[in-house]
Amino acid sequence: MTDAEILARLTDLFRSEFADRGLVLSPCTGPADLAGWDSVRMLDVIFRIEQEFGLAFTGAEIDRFRNVQDFIEAIAARRRG
């Protein structure tokens, strides 16, 4: 799975989570860029990503998540590994 394919799936997930069908994500998108992306929403997003991609993040991975690129890299690493 390419980074672009992961971003497309994350975009769909974020559109659903934030109830915004027009939402456009970039790898640089982070909590400051989306209204309502607070610590609770971050946990919801992480849980949904785990479900969508069939994986479980470690606590150390979760601590490093700062933007969409961090999600892409973690998912890609799991897909390769």
C-alpha positions as CSV (number, residue, x, y, z in Angstrom):
1,M,0.0,0.0,0.0
2,T,1.4,3.4,-1.0
3,D,1.5,6.5,1.1
4,A,-1.1,8.0,-1.3
5,E,-3.4,5.1,-0.7
6,I,-3.0,5.3,3.0
7,L,-3.7,9.1,2.9
8,A,-6.9,8.4,0.8
9,R,-8.2,6.0,3.4
10,L,-7.3,8.4,6.2
11,T,-9.1,11.2,4.4
12,D,-12.3,9.1,4.3
13,L,-11.9,8.2,8.0
14,F,-11.3,11.9,9.0
15,R,-14.2,13.1,6.9
16,S,-16.5,10.7,8.7
17,E,-15.0,11.4,12.2
18,F,-15.2,15.2,11.7
19,A,-18.5,15.1,9.8
20,D,-17.0,17.1,6.9
21,R,-17.3,15.5,3.5
22,G,-15.2,18.3,2.0
23,L,-12.3,17.9,4.3
24,V,-8.9,17.8,2.6
25,L,-6.0,16.2,4.5
26,S,-2.3,16.7,3.8
27,P,0.6,14.9,5.5
28,C,1.1,18.1,7.5
29,T,-2.5,18.3,8.9
30,G,-2.5,18.2,12.6
31,P,-4.8,19.1,15.5
32,A,-4.3,22.9,15.2
33,D,-5.6,22.6,11.6
34,L,-9.0,21.0,12.4
35,A,-11.6,22.5,14.7
36,G,-12.5,19.9,17.4
37,W,-9.3,17.9,17.1
38,D,-8.6,17.7,20.8
39,S,-7.1,15.0,23.0
40,V,-10.3,13.0,23.2
41,R,-10.9,13.3,19.4
42,M,-7.2,12.1,18.9
43,L,-8.0,8.9,20.8
44,D,-11.1,8.4,18.7
45,V,-9.1,8.9,15.5
46,I,-6.4,6.5,16.7
47,F,-9.0,3.8,17.6
48,R,-10.7,4.2,14.2
49,I,-7.4,4.0,12.4
50,E,-6.5,0.8,14.3
51,Q,-9.9,-0.7,13.2
52,E,-9.6,0.5,9.6
53,F,-6.1,-0.9,9.1
54,G,-6.4,-3.9,11.4
55,L,-3.5,-3.0,13.7
56,A,-2.8,-1.8,17.3
57,F,-0.4,1.0,18.0
58,T,1.9,0.9,21.0
59,G,1.9,3.6,23.6
60,A,5.2,4.8,22.3
61,E,3.8,5.2,18.8
62,I,0.8,7.0,20.1
63,D,3.0,9.5,22.0
64,R,4.8,10.4,18.7
65,F,1.6,11.1,16.7
66,R,1.6,14.8,15.8
67,N,0.1,15.0,12.3
68,V,-1.3,12.9,9.5
69,Q,2.3,12.1,8.2
70,D,3.0,10.3,11.5
71,F,0.0,8.1,11.0
72,I,1.0,7.4,7.4
73,E,4.5,6.4,8.5
74,A,3.3,4.1,11.3
75,I,0.8,2.4,9.1
76,A,3.3,1.9,6.2
77,A,5.8,0.5,8.6
78,R,3.3,-2.1,9.9
79,R,2.3,-3.0,6.3
80,R,5.9,-3.6,5.4
81,G,6.8,-5.4,8.6
